[in-house]
């Protein structure tokens, strides 16, 4: 298992840590069963700009997932709903066998 982050993290048994900027850092541990992406840019407070930047990062994460996932693997990603969300969802449906949208109960009920 590999974790990639800009910030150092405490060691976790069985996890190889790479300090680096995504997507330049790359997993070298072989096929992955799961790619879990909780990536987010520094939020500017400008909703359209923030949503666009998150969409770009999600596209980068999906490209990495397609390269490193083992057959039947899963890609889980957090996305801001906004102007680019429908196109991003359509792209995910073309790239992955199954796509589900799940909104956690703790998320906002509407966009501010």
C-alpha positions in Angstrom: 0.0 0.0 0.0 1.3 3.5 -0.9 0.2 6.9 0.5 1.1 10.1 -1.3 0.8 13.5 0.5 2.5 16.8 0.7 2.6 16.6 4.5 4.6 14.0 6.4 2.5 11.4 8.1 3.2 9.1 11.0 4.3 5.6 9.9 1.6 3.1 9.3 2.4 -0.6 9.2 2.3 -1.9 5.7 2.1 1.5 4.1 4.9 3.0 2.0 4.7 6.8 2.2 5.8 9.2 -0.6 6.0 12.8 0.2 5.2 14.6 -3.0 2.8 16.6 -5.1 0.2 14.6 -6.8 0.1 13.6 -9.6 3.9 13.7 -10.0 4.4 11.1 -7.3 3.7 7.6 -8.6 3.1 4.3 -6.9 5.7 1.8 -7.6 4.3 -1.0 -5.5 2.4 -2.8 -8.3 -1.3 -3.2 -9.1 -3.6 -1.6 -6.5 -6.9 -3.0 -5.3 -8.1 0.5 -4.3 -7.1 4.0 -5.2 -8.6 6.3 -2.5 -8.4 10.0 -3.4 -9.2 12.7 -0.9 -7.3 15.4 -2.8 -8.2 19.0 -2.6 -6.5 22.2 -3.7 -6.2 25.1 -1.4 -9.7 26.6 -1.5 -9.9 30.2 -2.7 -13.5 30.8 -1.8 -14.3 31.4 -5.5 -16.8 28.6 -6.0 -16.4 28.2 -9.8 -12.6 28.3 -9.7 -12.4 25.9 -6.8 -14.8 23.4 -8.4 -12.8 23.6 -11.7 -9.5 22.9 -9.9 -11.0 20.0 -8.0 -12.3 18.6 -11.3 -8.8 18.8 -12.8 -7.3 17.0 -9.8 -10.0 14.3 -10.0 -9.2 13.8 -13.7 -5.5 13.4 -12.8 -6.4 10.9 -10.1 -8.6 8.9 -12.4 -5.8 8.7 -14.9 -3.5 7.4 -12.2 -6.1 4.9 -11.0 -6.5 3.6 -14.6 -2.8 2.9 -14.7 -2.3 1.3 -11.3 -5.6 -0.5 -10.5 -5.7 -4.3 -10.6 -8.6 -5.8 -12.6 -11.7 -5.4 -10.5 -10.1 -2.6 -8.4 -12.0 0.3 -7.0 -11.4 4.1 -7.4 -13.0 6.2 -4.7 -12.8 10.0 -5.0 -14.3 13.1 -3.3 -15.7 15.6 -5.8 -17.3 19.1 -5.3 -20.6 19.2 -7.2 -20.8 22.2 -9.5 -20.7 23.3 -13.1 -18.2 20.6 -14.3 -19.7 17.8 -12.2 -22.0 16.4 -14.9 -19.2 16.2 -17.5 -16.8 14.7 -15.0 -19.4 12.1 -14.1 -20.0 11.2 -17.7 -16.2 10.8 -18.2 -16.0 8.5 -15.2 -18.8 6.4 -16.6 -16.9 6.0 -19.8 -13.7 5.1 -18.0 -14.9 2.7 -15.3 -17.2 -0.3 -15.3 -19.3 0.9 -12.4 -19.8 4.5 -11.1 -21.8 5.4 -8.0 -22.4 8.9 -6.6 -22.8 8.9 -2.8 -23.5 12.0 -0.8 -22.4 11.6 2.8 -25.0 12.7 5.4 -22.5 15.2 6.9 -22.2 17.1 3.6 -24.1 20.4 2.9 -27.6 20.0 1.6 -27.1 22.8 -1.0 -24.2 24.7 -2.5 -23.4 27.9 -0.6 
